[in-house]
Amino acid sequence: LLTVSALTGNKDKNDNGIKGVYHATIEIQTKKIISQGKSEFNIAFITKDWSERAKKRALERAEKGKGTPELYDYELREMYPLKDGSIVGVLEQFFVQNLTYSDPRTGMIYTRYVYNYDDLITFKIAPDNSFTWIKKIQKNQTSVNDYGYYSSISTIKGDSTLQLFFNDDGSTYRDWE
């Protein structure tokens, strides 16, 4: 079996957020799609950690037809099919900031790359494409000019468990050479 998964959003060019997860299970030998579906995050989950001001502004934008709340800067890290036909997945918020500045004394131009690996979203999608459970895990990993090595997460899937490993305590980072 082959499991294919992707993040979904709106087709609108001004909307680059994430609305949900698409997944399909395909039998490779027969090329038959065994199951497929799209599961969308509800607005209450998306806006859970937003300020009241941000929620109000998003609602006003939606009422004007300028898009509904979405998750931003998340990447799909893992999708594991389970024996019962459900799927467990992990998303991670990730973005890179490019900060360019010049030294006024020398005129040299420098670029600083800040790698941000932030919150995780873990979820289980039932065979009927509904979320059985969904949870946001707060984390904050930031590194500078190192391509983000030793950041992000590692996962181990057991028969009935999913273990996530990450280091988000800056005092435990050290330079690796």
N, C-alpha and C positions, 0 to 999 in steps of 0.2 A: 504494500500500500504506500501511496505517496500522499502526504498532506501538504497542501499549498495554503499559504495564508498571506494576508496583506492588510494594511490599514486603509480605511475608507474615509472619504470626506466629500465635500461638494465640488462640482465641476467648475464653479465660478472661479475665475482667476484671482479674485481678491480674497477668496476664502482658502487658506492653506492649512487649516486646522484638521484635526482628526475627529471623526464622528463615531467610528466603530471599527469592527474587525470583520474581514471576510475570510472564510475558510472553506476548503473543499478536500475531500478524501477521494482519491482515484485509485482504482485497481490497475496496476501498470500493465499486466498481461492482456487484459481485455479492453483497456482504455475506457472503462466504464466509470462514471462518476457515482460513487456510492452515497455520498452525502455532500451537501454544500449549503452555505447559508451566510447571512450577514447579521451580525449582532451589533446594535447601536448602544452607546452609552447614553443614559438619560441625563437630562439637563441638571437635575438635582445632584447627580454625582459629579458632573463636570464643574459645577459652580460651588461645590461643597466648601472649598478653602478660600473662595473669593471674598473680598470685602463687600459690604452691603452696597457701597458706591459702585463697585465694578459690576455687581449683579444687576443693579438698577440700569446702568449704562448698557449692558448687554441686552436687557429686556427692551429698552427703548430702540436699540439698533434692530432687533428682531421685528418689532412692531412696524418699523419703517421699511422692512424688507431688505435690510442690509446684512443678513446672516444671523444665524443662531449661535449660542455659545459652543465652543469647541475646545479640544485639548491641543496645546501647541508644543512643538519641538519634541514629540515622543517618537521613539523608534521601537519597532518590534524586536525584542531580543530572543524570545523562545516561544515555541508552540509545541505542546506535547499532546498527541492523541492518547486517549485512555481506552481501556478494553470495553467500557460500556458505551462507547461512541461519543463521549464528551471530550472536550479539549481544555487543557490548562495552558494559560499563556502569561507572558511577562512583557510589559512595555517599560521603557526607561526614557525619562526626559533628558535630552542631550542637545547641546548647542555649543558652538565655538564663537567666541568674541575676538575680533581682530582689532587691536588698538594700535594705531600708527601715530607716531609723534616724532618731532625733530628736536635735536639738541640745539638750543639757540646759540651756544658757544661755538660749536663745530659745524653746524649745518647738516650733520649726519641724520639720516632718517632710520628709525627703528620700528619694528613691528613686534608686538607682543601678542601671543595667541593664548587665550584663556579657555581651557576646556572645562565645560560644566556638565557633570553627570549628576542629575538631581533625582527627583521622586520616581518611585516605581509604582506601576499599577499591575496587580496580579488579578487574575480572573479565571473562572471556570465557565465554559459554555456547554450547556446541556445539548443532547441530540436534537431537541426541537428549536435550537438556536437562541434560546433565552439564557441570560446570565444566571447561573446557579448562585454564584457569589462574585463579588468584585471588591477589591480593597486597594487603597492608596497607601503606600509606605513612604514616609518622609525620609529623605536622605539628601545630603549635599556633599558632593565631591568636586573640588576645584583644583586644577593643576595648571601650571604656566609653562609654555614653551617646551613641552615634553611629549606632545602628540597624545596625551591622555593615557600613557602607559600606566599600568597598575591602578587604573580607575575602572569604573563600570562594575559589573557583577559577574559572578559565576553561579551556575545552578546545578543542582543534582536532583533528578527525579527518581523517587522510589515508587513502589506499587501504590501507595496512598499518600505520599508526601511530596512536597516540592520544597527544597531547601535553597535559600538564597544567601550568597556570601558577598559581602562588600565591606569596604573600610571607609567610613565617612568621618573619622576623627583625625583632623589635621595633625595632631601631635604625634601620631604614629607613622606618618609618612617620613621617608628619608630619601636622600638622593641615591639612585641606583646607577652605577656606572659599569 
